[in-house]
């Protein structure tokens, strides 16, 4: 009888122990599965956030507050709301770093990280360039659509190259006389004109008129996705967004932003067409790269040192082409063929 009572008591102890363990353990597990974490400072459960990190090249190290987590691309879950230092590193490449806020039940994105090779392979494309060489002409293909500004009325016309027939595009004349440089997007749907006095105008397809962007642009270039236009002055890089963005940091159509400013002159700037989220530009004898993402800080990298000044730049099929003295050279920024295989 005594043994039977002891056995029954043991069973009850075991049962109550399991119930207690269930009460203590299961709720935190359920809370964690719903994105909550326990904060020992406040003695309460808090909603956590997530980092979404992607880079090229991939398989780079993700460090959060100098603690190694995973490899790119990846989601880092269960992060308490606060500002973290996010760092992405890979042997043989530049380092990317930024302080970013994690918010409750939100995903903070860093999906356009571009790491540059520290010792890039340089290929000679063409030698003995003439003084009149223009890198754009080397890649130029005959277009079925041409534009011109009529000298007599300062109206923009579209020209059929087969019969030279002109069709009026704008209804309002440009305010300045003289020659204009006509800048078009890759698909010819967006048009900007740059006057001799460095005034940059953007064509509004709805009103069929030109809106002035700036008075001191040296040049401009549309992104290949036709969502942005880059323009630069003697010392500044600017970007204007033509459409609303769908990734962080979010931008609205018509937003414009100073990307960077230098004391030395900027002689050339082009889009990195591998993502349209970075700009390569020349200062003195250095080719640099800057990202558009201005949260906390912008990562700016010295990419190549070249001899001579006023290097020309051009992006084509994932490679950066540049002139050095009288030689045209190239280096791969992103291997598009390999990327297609991996995807």
Secondary structure, DSSP 8 states (H G I E B T S, - for coil): -HHHHHHHHHHHHHHHHHHHHHHHHHHHHHHHHTTEEEETTTTEEEE-EEEEEEEESSS-EEEETTEEEEESSEEEEEE-SEEEEEEEE-TTB--EEEEEEE-TT-EEEEEEEE--BTT---EEEE-S--TT--HHHHT----S-EEEE-TTT--EEEE-TTT--EEE--SS--S--S-EEEEE-TTS--EEEEETT--EEEEETTTTEEEEEES--SEEEE-TTSSEEEEE-SSEEEEEESS--SSSS---TT-EEEEEE-SS-EEEEEE-TTTSSEEEEEETTEEEEEES--SS---EEEEEE-SSS---EEEETTEEEEEETTEEEEEESS-HHHHHHH-
